[in-house]
Amino acid sequence: MREYNRDIHMRLKQSDIDKIRRRMDEAGIRNMSAYMRKMAIDGFVVNLDLSDVKELVRLLRYCSNNINQYAKKANESGDIFKSDIDDIKRRQDRLWNMANEIMERLAAIL
């Protein structure tokens, strides 16, 4: 059974439909039913640019890979260089700064 099984019909002028479609495009929503349902229930749609989050995740993967390589090197040889540890610390600090900036921007939206 479909979750959405009730219909509501309304009549609109073409200019209203055009305006709704423009707002859907701005919000990055293609499904008019989903858009209309969201607007009717919540009154707004939040469209977030998450490119910074994607970059943060990419850097976290990169940093995690480096940490794993350093750990493997330390386990194999018993040695790890101070410069390697300093590099890890610098990268981690950069990631924390990026995460804090993203969280501050998200908090300002909500």
JOZITA-V514269 format. One record per residue. N is the residue number from 0. SS is DSSP state (hx for helix, st for strand, lp for the rest). PHI is phi in degrees with one decimal (NA if undefined). Layout:
N & SS & PHI
N & SS & PHI
This chain:
0 & lp & NA
1 & lp & -70.8
2 & lp & -65.7
3 & lp & -96.2
4 & lp & -124.4
5 & lp & -123.2
6 & lp & -110.9
7 & lp & -127.8
8 & lp & -112.8
9 & lp & -147.5
10 & lp & -106.5
11 & lp & -134.0
12 & lp & -75.9
13 & hx & -58.9
14 & hx & -64.6
15 & hx & -68.1
16 & hx & -62.9
17 & hx & -61.0
18 & hx & -64.5
19 & hx & -61.7
20 & hx & -63.4
21 & hx & -62.7
22 & hx & -66.6
23 & hx & -63.4
24 & hx & -60.4
25 & hx & -60.5
26 & hx & -85.8
27 & lp & 73.2
28 & lp & -109.9
29 & lp & -103.8
30 & lp & -91.6
31 & hx & -63.6
32 & hx & -61.4
33 & hx & -64.0
34 & hx & -63.5
35 & hx & -63.9
36 & hx & -63.6
37 & hx & -62.6
38 & hx & -67.5
39 & hx & -68.0
40 & hx & -85.3
41 & hx & -102.6
42 & lp & 83.8
43 & lp & -160.0
44 & lp & -125.1
45 & lp & -101.6
46 & lp & -112.4
47 & lp & -100.9
48 & lp & -87.3
49 & lp & -102.4
50 & hx & -62.4
51 & hx & -66.0
52 & hx & -66.7
53 & hx & -60.9
54 & hx & -65.1
55 & hx & -61.6
56 & hx & -63.3
57 & hx & -60.5
58 & hx & -67.2
59 & hx & -62.1
60 & hx & -62.2
61 & hx & -60.9
62 & hx & -65.8
63 & hx & -62.0
64 & hx & -61.8
65 & hx & -63.6
66 & hx & -60.9
67 & hx & -62.8
68 & hx & -64.9
69 & hx & -64.4
70 & hx & -64.1
71 & hx & -61.8
72 & hx & -61.9
73 & hx & -66.9
74 & hx & -68.4
75 & hx & -75.0
76 & hx & -106.6
77 & lp & 79.3
78 & lp & -116.4
79 & lp & -147.5
80 & lp & -91.0
81 & hx & -58.7
82 & hx & -62.5
83 & hx & -66.1
84 & hx & -63.8
85 & hx & -61.2
86 & hx & -63.6
87 & hx & -60.7
88 & hx & -60.6
89 & hx & -61.1
90 & hx & -65.0
91 & hx & -64.6
92 & hx & -60.2
93 & hx & -62.1
94 & hx & -64.7
95 & hx & -63.4
96 & hx & -62.3
97 & hx & -62.0
98 & hx & -61.5
99 & hx & -64.5
100 & hx & -63.1
101 & hx & -63.2
102 & hx & -62.9
103 & hx & -63.9
104 & hx & -66.2
105 & hx & -65.8
106 & hx & -64.7
107 & hx & -68.8
108 & hx & -75.0
109 & lp & -87.6
